Amino acid sequence: GPDFTRPFKRASIAGTAQLGPNGYWDALEATEGWIDVPTSDPDVYSLRVRGDSMAPAIRNGCVI
């Protein structure tokens, strides 16, 4: 499993994206908020997604 010993970092939600086929996405609108994720990446960010093209792994409304 993943190594959860590294510290969590706040990842701002950069916007809302429409999911499409083959892993493509289109930016829709700016969004505010954040989630905590285990990472050491200084440029970490997240997206709120719309659409079910990648379900069941990623569902409509998820923050990734």
KOLMIKE-310231 format. One record per residue: residue number from 1; residue in three letters; x, y, z of N, C-alpha, C, O in turn. Coordinates in Angstrom, 3 decimals, m for minus. Example, Ala and Ser with C-alpha at 12.3 -4.5 7.8 and 13.67 -1.06 7.14 Angstrom:
BEGIN
(1, ALA, (13.190, m5.690, 7.800), (12.300, m4.500, 7.800), (13.200, m3.300, 7.800), (14.236, m3.319, 8.465))
(2, SER, (12.850, m2.250, 7.080), (13.670, m1.060, 7.140), (12.900, 0.030, 7.870), (13.409, 1.138, 8.039))
This chain:
BEGIN
(1, GLY, (0.814, m1.190, 0.000), (0.000, 0.000, 0.000), (0.854, 1.248, 0.000), (2.082, 1.176, 0.053))
(2, PRO, (0.197, 2.392, m0.060), (0.917, 3.670, m0.082), (1.592, 3.966, 1.256), (1.152, 3.491, 2.302))
(3, ASP, (2.647, 4.743, 1.209), (3.378, 5.153, 2.395), (2.726, 6.407, 2.972), (2.841, 7.488, 2.395))
(4, PHE, (2.046, 6.268, 4.104), (1.344, 7.396, 4.713), (2.153, 8.042, 5.829), (1.590, 8.760, 6.656))
(5, THR, (3.454, 7.804, 5.873), (4.274, 8.403, 6.918), (4.712, 9.819, 6.552), (5.107, 10.585, 7.431))
(6, ARG, (4.649, 10.179, 5.277), (5.023, 11.543, 4.893), (3.889, 12.502, 5.279), (2.733, 12.091, 5.375))
(7, PRO, (4.214, 13.749, 5.493), (3.208, 14.703, 5.959), (2.156, 15.026, 4.889), (2.407, 14.950, 3.686))
(8, PHE, (0.989, 15.385, 5.378), (m0.077, 15.823, 4.481), (0.125, 17.283, 4.126), (0.669, 18.052, 4.918))
(9, LYS, (m0.307, 17.661, 2.946), (m0.176, 19.024, 2.460), (m1.527, 19.480, 1.929), (m2.291, 18.674, 1.399))
(10, ARG, (m1.822, 20.749, 2.066), (m3.076, 21.315, 1.579), (m2.986, 21.527, 0.072), (m2.116, 22.253, m0.409))
(11, ALA, (m3.891, 20.889, m0.673), (m3.936, 21.018, m2.136), (m5.154, 21.862, m2.496), (m6.292, 21.423, m2.328))
(12, SER, (m4.915, 23.062, m2.987), (m6.036, 23.920, m3.347), (m6.781, 23.337, m4.545), (m6.174, 22.734, m5.429))
(13, ILE, (m8.108, 23.522, m4.566), (m8.913, 23.068, m5.691), (m8.796, 24.136, m6.777), (m9.331, 25.236, m6.638))
(14, ALA, (m8.098, 23.805, m7.850), (m7.776, 24.768, m8.905), (m8.974, 25.104, m9.782), (m8.989, 26.158, m10.418))
(15, GLY, (m9.967, 24.243, m9.832), (m11.131, 24.510, m10.664), (m11.987, 23.278, m10.848), (m11.733, 22.228, m10.259))
(16, THR, (m13.007, 23.425, m11.676), (m13.889, 22.325, m12.034), (m13.582, 21.931, m13.464), (m13.404, 22.793, m14.325))
(17, ALA, (m13.519, 20.627, m13.723), (m13.177, 20.132, m15.050), (m14.219, 19.123, m15.512), (m14.765, 18.372, m14.704))
(18, GLN, (m14.493, 19.109, m16.807), (m15.383, 18.129, m17.432), (m14.520, 16.973, m17.908), (m13.615, 17.168, m18.720))
(19, LEU, (m14.791, 15.763, m17.408), (m14.015, 14.600, m17.830), (m14.467, 14.129, m19.190), (m15.650, 14.199, m19.522))
(20, GLY, (m13.523, 13.647, m19.978), (m13.827, 13.145, m21.306), (m13.188, 11.793, m21.549), (m12.560, 11.236, m20.648))
(21, PRO, (m13.336, 11.259, m22.741), (m12.768, 9.950, m23.055), (m11.244, 9.986, m23.093), (m10.644, 11.034, m23.334))
(22, ASN, (m10.631, 8.842, m22.856), (m9.178, 8.668, m22.931), (m8.402, 9.553, m21.966), (m7.244, 9.876, m22.226))
(23, GLY, (m9.017, 9.949, m20.859), (m8.323, 10.711, m19.842), (m8.226, 12.201, m20.100), (m7.578, 12.907, m19.326))
(24, TYR, (m8.850, 12.711, m21.167), (m8.833, 14.149, m21.442), (m9.833, 14.877, m20.564), (m10.817, 14.289, m20.115))
(25, TRP, (m9.582, 16.155, m20.320), (m10.521, 16.957, m19.563), (m10.486, 18.395, m20.063), (m9.494, 18.842, m20.638))
(26, ASP, (m11.588, 19.112, m19.835), (m11.717, 20.518, m20.214), (m12.002, 21.340, m18.971), (m12.872, 20.983, m18.176))
(27, ALA, (m11.276, 22.442, m18.795), (m11.508, 23.335, m17.663), (m12.842, 24.041, m17.844), (m13.160, 24.506, m18.939))
(28, LEU, (m13.627, 24.120, m16.766), (m14.935, 24.756, m16.845), (m15.011, 26.063, m16.073), (m15.448, 27.077, m16.617))
(29, GLU, (m14.593, 26.052, m14.818), (m14.743, 27.249, m13.993), (m13.783, 27.199, m12.817), (m13.309, 26.129, m12.435))
(30, ALA, (m13.502, 28.354, m12.250), (m12.663, 28.425, m11.055), (m13.471, 27.943, m9.853), (m14.686, 28.129, m9.801))
(31, THR, (m12.805, 27.334, m8.907), (m13.449, 26.804, m7.709), (m12.577, 27.130, m6.513), (m11.351, 27.161, m6.629))
(32, GLU, (m13.186, 27.372, m5.376), (m12.431, 27.616, m4.152), (m12.489, 26.386, m3.268), (m13.408, 25.573, m3.372))
(33, GLY, (m11.510, 26.258, m2.405), (m11.477, 25.168, m1.443), (m10.148, 24.447, m1.485), (m9.243, 24.840, m2.220))
(34, TRP, (m10.027, 23.382, m0.691), (m8.803, 22.610, m0.613), (m9.101, 21.244, m0.020), (m10.150, 21.033, 0.589))
(35, ILE, (m8.156, 20.310, m0.206), (m8.185, 19.016, 0.461), (m6.771, 18.730, 0.955), (m5.804, 19.269, 0.417))
(36, ASP, (m6.649, 17.890, 1.969), (m5.343, 17.479, 2.473), (m4.949, 16.170, 1.805), (m5.734, 15.222, 1.782))
(37, VAL, (m3.734, 16.112, 1.259), (m3.240, 14.918, 0.579), (m1.830, 14.593, 1.069), (m1.075, 15.502, 1.413))
(38, PRO, (m1.460, 13.288, 1.105), (m0.096, 12.940, 1.516), (0.868, 13.132, 0.344), (0.912, 12.305, m0.567))
(39, THR, (1.634, 14.210, 0.366), (2.568, 14.506, m0.721), (3.674, 15.434, m0.236), (3.528, 16.138, 0.763))
(40, SER, (4.772, 15.414, m0.962), (5.845, 16.377, m0.718), (5.999, 17.308, m1.921), (6.925, 18.119, m1.960))
(41, ASP, (5.106, 17.199, m2.897), (5.146, 18.017, m4.114), (4.800, 19.469, m3.776), (3.708, 19.728, m3.271))
(42, PRO, (5.690, 20.413, m4.038), (5.397, 21.814, m3.711), (4.338, 22.433, m4.639), (3.765, 23.470, m4.306))
(43, ASP, (4.073, 21.812, m5.793), (3.114, 22.360, m6.748), (1.809, 21.571, m6.797), (1.113, 21.599, m7.812))
(44, VAL, (1.470, 20.875, m5.730), (0.275, 20.035, m5.711), (m0.995, 20.881, m5.875), (m1.081, 21.991, m5.349))
(45, TYR, (m1.977, 20.346, m6.608), (m3.288, 20.973, m6.741), (m4.316, 19.875, m6.967), (m3.953, 18.719, m7.182))
(46, SER, (m5.573, 20.220, m6.921), (m6.640, 19.252, m7.141), (m7.697, 19.858, m8.054), (m7.719, 21.069, m8.273))
(47, LEU, (m8.569, 19.012, m8.582), (m9.672, 19.443, m9.446), (m10.967, 18.801, m8.986), (m10.973, 17.641, m8.572))
(48, ARG, (m12.053, 19.533, m9.052), (m13.378, 18.955, m8.880), (m13.846, 18.557, m10.277), (m13.732, 19.348, m11.214))
(49, VAL, (m14.366, 17.350, m10.428), (m14.693, 16.853, m11.765), (m16.189, 16.692, m11.977), (m16.952, 16.450, m11.041))
(50, ARG, (m16.584, 16.834, m13.238), (m17.962, 16.591, m13.675), (m17.932, 15.525, m14.741), (m16.999, 15.462, m15.542))
(51, GLY, (m18.931, 14.702, m14.754), (m19.030, 13.669, m15.773), (m18.710, 12.292, m15.212), (m18.049, 12.164, m14.181))
(52, ASP, (m19.184, 11.278, m15.897), (m19.004, 9.903, m15.456), (m18.199, 9.070, m16.447), (m18.264, 7.841, m16.394))
(53, SER, (m17.443, 9.696, m17.349), (m16.717, 8.938, m18.363), (m15.607, 8.075, m17.769), (m15.148, 7.136, m18.418))
(54, MET, (m15.168, 8.375, m16.546), (m14.116, 7.591, m15.917), (m14.636, 6.771, m14.738), (m13.848, 6.254, m13.946))
(55, ALA, (m15.972, 6.648, m14.616), (m16.580, 5.861, m13.535), (m16.278, 4.391, m13.776), (m16.134, 3.985, m14.929))
(56, PRO, (m16.179, 3.587, m12.739), (m16.478, 3.895, m11.344), (m15.293, 4.430, m10.555), (m15.453, 4.797, m9.391))
(57, ALA, (m14.093, 4.486, m11.164), (m12.908, 4.942, m10.428), (m13.024, 6.411, m10.022), (m12.701, 6.768, m8.889))
(58, ILE, (m13.478, 7.253, m10.929), (m13.665, 8.680, m10.652), (m15.105, 9.016, m10.989), (m15.543, 8.819, m12.122))
(59, ARG, (m15.842, 9.520, m10.014), (m17.269, 9.790, m10.207), (m17.553, 11.288, m10.267), (m16.747, 12.104, m9.820))
(60, ASN, (m18.688, 11.629, m10.815), (m19.147, 13.003, m10.922), (m19.122, 13.668, m9.536), (m19.675, 13.131, m8.577))
(61, GLY, (m18.485, 14.826, m9.439), (m18.434, 15.575, m8.190), (m17.221, 15.282, m7.324), (m17.009, 15.975, m6.329))
(62, CYS, (m16.419, 14.285, m7.663), (m15.229, 13.949, m6.873), (m14.180, 15.044, m6.992), (m14.122, 15.764, m7.989))
(63, VAL, (m13.359, 15.158, m5.963), (m12.181, 16.035, m6.012), (m10.976, 15.116, m6.150), (m10.761, 14.226, m5.328))
(64, ILE, (m10.191, 15.344, m7.206), (m9.029, 14.485, m7.469), (m7.759, 15.305, m7.491), (m6.676, 14.759, m7.698))
